[in-house]
């Protein structure tokens, strides 16, 4: 037995890997999951996890370089998102699980002022959850009520007339800038053994950087649940220092808000934060850092809550209840079914229909008034794009409209106002960093020539934003129609496209619209076999198994040379 084996068994037993698996498949973000790997693992889960466990315990595990793409920010810059292959995702989550369970109470002490990526209460139980048939297996609590708790806390401070000044700040390139050495030192203080820290350091080096280059020693992969946890652990000492100095402090990931009676107190804590971060190779975002006096109209200073409405609850579906008779109105994320379990209110029948119609009418009234001038030749889009309040509300508004219509669609009565199409198209173009939400709204209309023509026009405009083009292509694949000539042109564009993410978008269109008996389908299959990006083959194989069924799984793997 090697010296590392007992430690590796503690972290990477089959049971611990099974718990990690359960959390990986439930984590947020459809665009950062290795669905093909998940499919492979689920086909023989126990055996695959046992094999992975043996590989890890022997010290033979080698992390793989993840698929990476660039997602835009409102600032027109990019953040790098990483798609870990399933085995890497399981190993990364397994390490996070052990550290989280051992330190659950320590981190939970901060739940009254740290709101981003708060551990789910089940985390404290560790692998005991595997014996609980009712376990949910979520790593974090659902984010919308947590974010609203953050906003409520901030608004209470703004409403307190004894508080006169506010400090707002965040960290520049937080995830991309975390130094591995400082993170590993912090994890060691949280009880993580040196043997695991060595493995984690190796993994993080492989996962680091952008699509074009690695950055050894710096950065953790964005979009992955384990990374959100490690980021919170990294800032835990800062949370302790600020709270123990008596400041009124709230944090949602790296978004920091502090409220005090005097400007001097906020200057003191700003220097404290700045020095803390510089000592860990991080820096404050100067453009987003300010100390300001709270205005006399305190109500106008308050921030809006997130709200959204979801589709029928799983519980009512299981009971065989007709959606027109019984449904849950929920807040949910389209990327995660956890929202289905967060019930705000239960309404039924005519009340439900009236509620949804009222939601749509309210959203459309506000949006059509706000966007009334967008068709005028002299309209300047910056008028809306620079509206900070609208930027805060726009995704929430899109949620409300989409989810209310999703409920009405279940009873065959969606309210698809054609006047809203130019509004959603405007939002795709000018609020492009949230293009997925507006493309999802456009999906509600089905095949539509106006939508199709505008989205085609937008594709070249976003040549520098691969994620936006991917969202547009995903909309086209889902609901638009294509002629044989258009499919040929798309095939040619696919061969020339340098972005792997955009190629996936083109490939999905071809996959969904080509006749498998047509010669071009054979060319399409060969193009995927020849593609140098292994993740693309995995991703598309996952799509094909949905359409062709598991019985053709081995044939599909052969198609793509997997």
N, C-alpha and C positions, 0 to 999 in steps of 0.2 A: 504494500500500500504506500503510495506517494504521500509526501507531507501535505499536499493540497487536497487530497481526496476527501477527508472528512468535511472540510469547509465547502468543497464543491457539492458534496451530497446534501449539505444543509440547504444550499440555494437551488440546486438543480435536480432534486429527486423528481421522479415522474409525477408525484402529487403536486409539487410546487410548479412544475412546468404546466400541468393541467390547469391550475389556477391562473397562471399567466395567460394561457390560451384563452380561457373564458373571458378574461379582461380585454385582451387584444381584439377579439372579434366583436366586442361591445363598444369599443372606443369610438370617439367622434371621428368624422372626416372620411368620407368615401374615397376621396382623391389621394389618401395616403395609406391605403390598404393594399396588400398583396393578395388580391382575391383568388388568383389561380393557386398560390401557395396554400391559402386557406382551404380551397377545394381539395387539393391533394392531401392535406393533413386530415381533413374531416373524413376522407374516404376510409382511413384506417388509423384513427386518432390515437388509440392506446399504443399501438405498435410504433407509430412515428414518434410519439413523445418518449417512449422507452428508449428508442434508438438515439434520439437527441440527448437524453439524459446520460446514456453511456458514453457518448462522444465527449460531452462536457466534463464528466467525472474523470475520464482518462486524460483530459487536457488537450484533446485533439480538435476542439472547436475552432474554426477560422471564420471571423466575421466577413461578410460580403459588402462590397461597395453598393450603397442604395441607389435607386433611381431618383434623380433630383430634377426639379423644375422651379421656375420663377413665378411667383404670385405677386401681382402689383399691390402697392399701397396707394392711399389717397394722395400722397406726396409725389406720385409718379415714379418712385423708386421701386425696387423689388425686395421681397424676402424669399429666401430659398426654402422650399419644402422638400422633405425627404420621405421616400417610400421604402421602408425597411422590408427586406424579404422576410417571409413569415418566421423562419427560424431565428433570425436576428431580432425580430420584434418580440418573440417569446422570451429569449434570453434577457434582453434589455428590461422587459416587464418583470421577469422573475426576480431580478436584482432589486428593482424598485419595490416589488411586493414585500420582500423580506425586510428591507429598511423601513418601509412604511408601517408594517405591522409592529415592529419593535419600537417605533417612535410615535405611534398614533397619538397617545395622550399628550406627549410633548408638543406636537404640532397642533392638536385640537385646542390647546390653551389659547391659540391666537385666532380662533374662529370668530371672535367678535370684531376683529379689525382687519383680518386677511381673508379675502373672499374669493379669489381666483383659484381654481383647481383645488377645492377643499376635499379632503379624503372622505369617501363614503364610510358611514359607521361600520359597515361590514368588514372593512379592511383590518380592524383590530383583531378579528377572529382568525386571520390567516387561513391555513389549509383546512381548518375545521369546517369552513363553508362547504367544502366538497361533500360533507355528510348531511347538508341541509337541503332538502328538495325544494324549498321555497327561496333559496338564495338568489339574489339578483346579479351578483358578481361585478357590479360597477365599481371602478376604481375611485371615481370622483362623484360627488353629489351633482345633481343636474344644474347646469350653469345658469339658466335664466333666473330662477329664484335667488341664486347667489348674487348674480349681478344686480338684481333689484334690491337685494339687501344692502349691497354696497351703495347704490344710489340713494336708498332711503336714509342710510347713515349720514351720507354727505348732505342730503337735504335737511335733515334734522339740525346739523351744525349750522347750515346757512340760515335756518330759521331762528337760531339762537342769537338774540340781539347783543348778548355779551361778547360774542365772537365777531371781530371786526375785520380780520385779515385771513386770506387763504393762500396756501402754497400748492401749486400743481407742478408735477414733473414726471418724467419717466427716463428710462435708461436707453442710451443709444445702442441699437443693434444687439439687444440683450442676449438672445439665444446664441447668435453668431459670435459673440464676444466673450462668453464665459471661458476663463482659462481652466484647462483640465487640472492643472496642478492645484489650484485653489479649491476647485470643486472636490477633488479627491481628498484633500486635507479636511474639508468640511464633512464629507461622508465618513471619514475615519472617526471624527468626533461623534458621529451618529451611530458608531458601532460597526461600521462596515470593515471587514477584515482585509488586510493587505493583499491576500491572494485574490480576492474578488476585485479589489481596486486595480490590480495589475491587468486582469482580464478586461475590466471596464475601460481602462485607459486605452488598451489595444482596440477595443470596439469603437470608442469615440474618435480615435484617430482615423479609422477607416470610414466612419460616418460623417466626418467633418467636411467643411468647405462647401463650395458650390458645385454645380454640374461640371464646371470646367477645370477645377483644381481643388485639391485637399488643402486643409490648413492645420497641419499637425499641432496638437497641443491646445487648440482653440476651437470653441463652438460645440454646441450639442444640436442634434437634428430637430428642426421645427415641425410641429404638427403631431408629434408622438406623445402619448399620455405619460410615459415614463419621463420624458424631457420636462414636461410641465411640473411633475413632482420634483425632479432634481433642481429645477429653477427655484421652486419654493424653499427647498432645503437650503439652497445657496444663500437666499436672502433672509433666512430665519434669524441669524445673528443680528442683522440690521433691524428686523422687527423687534427683537428683544431690547436692543439699545434704545431705540426711539420710544418704545412703550414705557421702559423703565425710567426714562427721563421725563415722563409725565406729559408728553405731547399728545394732542388729539389727532390720531393718525389712522388712516385707512389705506389699504393697498389691494388692488386687483391686478395680479401678476406684477408687472413693472410700472403700472399706473399708480402713482402715489399722490394722495391728497392729505394735507395737514391744515388744521384750523386753530388759530390762537387769537388772543386779545390784542397783542401788539405785533408790529412788524419786526421788532427786534428779536422776538422769540422765534419767528419763522426764519429770520436770517441765520440765527444760531443753528437751527436744525438743518437748514440747507447746507451749511458748511459741514456739519456732522455727516450728512448723507454723502456729500461730494468727497470728503476725505475717506470715508469707508469704501466707496466704490473705487476710487483711484488706487487704494491699497490692494484692490483685487483686479486691477487692470481693466476696470470698467469706467464709464463716464456718463454724466447726465446729458440728456438731450437739451441743449441750450435753447433751441427754438420752441420747445414745449415746457420750458421752466419759467415760472413767473410767481412773484409775490404781489398780490393785488388786494386792495381794500374791497370788501363786499359792498355792493351798491345799496342804495336806500330802498329800492324796490326788490326786496329779497325774494319774492315769489318768482320774479323773472330770472333770478340767478339759479333757481333750482333745476335739476336735470330730469329729463323724462325717463320713465320706467320702460322696460321692454315688455311687450305683450304680444301674444300671438294665439291663434286658435287652430287646433288640430283636427284630425279626422276621428272616425269612430274608434273607441277604445277596443283593445283586444278582448277585454272581458265581455263586452256586449256582443262582439262577433262570435266568441266561443259559445255564448248562450243562445245563438241563433236569433237574436233580437233584430228586427228590421230597423235599419238606420233611421227611417222616418219616425219610428216610435221611441227610440232611445239612443242617445249618443253622449259622449263626453266632450266638453269643450276644454281643450288643454293648451298649454304652452309647449311647443316642441321645436326641435331642430330637424330640418330635413335630412341631416346627416346621421341622426341617431334616434333610435326608437325609445330612448329613455324618457323623452317628453310625454309619451303615451301614458306613462305611469304617474305623471305629475298632473293631477286633476284639480282644476280650479272650481269647476261647477258642473253639475249634471243637469242637462235640460233635455226635453223630449218633444217629439211631435211638432205641433204648430209653433210652440215656443222656440224650438230649435231653428225652424225655417225662418221665422220672423227675426230671430237674433242674427242669423247669417245674412239675411237680406239687409238688415239695418247696418251691419258691419260694412258690407260692400257699398251701400249708399253713402255712408259716412266717409269712407276712404275716397270714393270717387268724387264726391263733392269737393273735398279738400284738394285732391290732386288736380282735378280739372280747373279749379280756380287758380291754383298755384302755377300750373303749366299752361295757362290760357294763351300766352303769347308766343309759344315755341314755334308756331307755324309762320309767324310774321317774318318778313325778309330782313328787317332791321333788328331782330331779337338777338341779344348777346347771351350765349349760354352761361357765361360767367355769373350772370345775375342769380342763377339758381345754384350753380356749382360752388359758389363762394358763400352760400347761405349755410352757416355752421349749424343752425338749428335743424334745417332740412336734412343735412348730412347725418345728423344723429338719429333722425326719425325715419329715414327713407327705407331702411331694411325692415323695420318694425311695420311700416305701412304696407310694404310688399307682402310680408307674412300674413297680415290680417286679411287682405284681399284674396290671396291665394288659398289660404286654408279655409276661409268661409266658402269659397267657390268649390273647394274639394269636397266639403260636406254636402253642398247642394247637388254636386254632380252625382253623388251616390243615389239620389232620388230622381235623377234625370232632369234637374232644373237649375243648372248653373246660370249665373247672370254675367254673360261675357259681353260687356259693353264695348262695341267697336271703337268708340271714342278714346278708350284707354290704350289702344294699341300704340299710337304715336307717343304716348307718355312713357310706356314701358320701353319702347325702342330708344327714346331720348335718354332714359336712365341707363340702358346698356351702354350707350355711347359716352355719356358724360359722367356717370357714376360707375365707371368701368371696373373699379376695384371690388365692386359687389355685383358684377355682371351675372353671376350664377343665379342670384335671387330673381332678377328681372327676366332672365331666360326661362326660369321655371314658371314665371307668370305667363310668359308668351306661349309656353307649352300648352296652357289651358285651352288655347284657341284652336289647336290642331293645325292641319295644313292650311296655310294662308299665304296668298301671293304677295301681299303687302309686307308681311313679316319676312318672308323668304328673300324678297328683293332687297330690303334694307339690310338684313344681316349679311348678305353676300357683298354689299357695298362696304360694310364695316370691316370685313376681314382684312383687306390690305391696309386699312387705317391703323390697325393694331399689330403691325408687323413686328414691333418691338415688345409685344406683350403676349407671350405664348399662351398664358392661362386664359386670357380673354378670348383668344381665337378658339381655344379648346372648348370653352363654354358655348360659344356661338355654334361651333360644329356639332356639339352634343345636342343642342336644340334642333338643328337641321336633321340630324340622324333620327331623332325621336318622332318628329311630327311632319317634316316637309317631304315633298315628293320630288323625284329626279327622273329626267329622261335618260335614255341610254347614252346619248352624247355627253350629257353632264357627268354621268358616272365615269365615262372614259377620261374626261378632263380632270376629274377629281383623282383618278388613279395616277395620271401623269404628275399632278401636283404633289401627290404623296411621295413619289420617287425622288422629287427635287427638294422636299421639305427637310431642313436641318434640325428642327425641334422635334424631339421624340414625343413630347406631349401633344403637339399639333398633329403629328403623324397618327397617333392613337385616334384623334378626332376624325381624321379622314378615313382611317381604316374602319371605324365603327359605321360610318355612313355606307361604305362599300359592303360591309358585312350585313347590314340590315336591308339593303336595297338591291344588291346583285342577285340574280337568279343563279343558284348553285350549279345549274346545268349549262350556264353560259361560259364561253371561252374565257371571258374576262375574269370570271371567278377563279379559274385555274391560275391565271396570271397574278391575281390578288393573293392567293395562297402562297405562291412562290415568292412574291415580294416580302411577305411576312417571314418566310423561312430565311430569306437573305438579309433581313434587317439585323443590324449589328447590335441593337439594343435588346438584350435578353428580356428585360422587364416587359417590353411591348408584346412579345410572344406570350408571356404569361398572362398579361392583362386581357388580350384578345381571346386567348383560349378560354378564359373564364366566361367571357361573353358568349362564346360559341356553345359551351356546355349548357348554358341556360336555354339556348334555342334548340339544340340538337339532342339534349338529354345525356345522362351519364353513360348510357349504353355505348356511345360513340367516343368516350373519353380517350381511350388508347389511340383511336384513329386520329383524333384531333391533335394529340401530342405528336403523332407521326407527321401530320400535315406541317406542323411548325418546327419540326426538328428538335423537339424537346426531349 
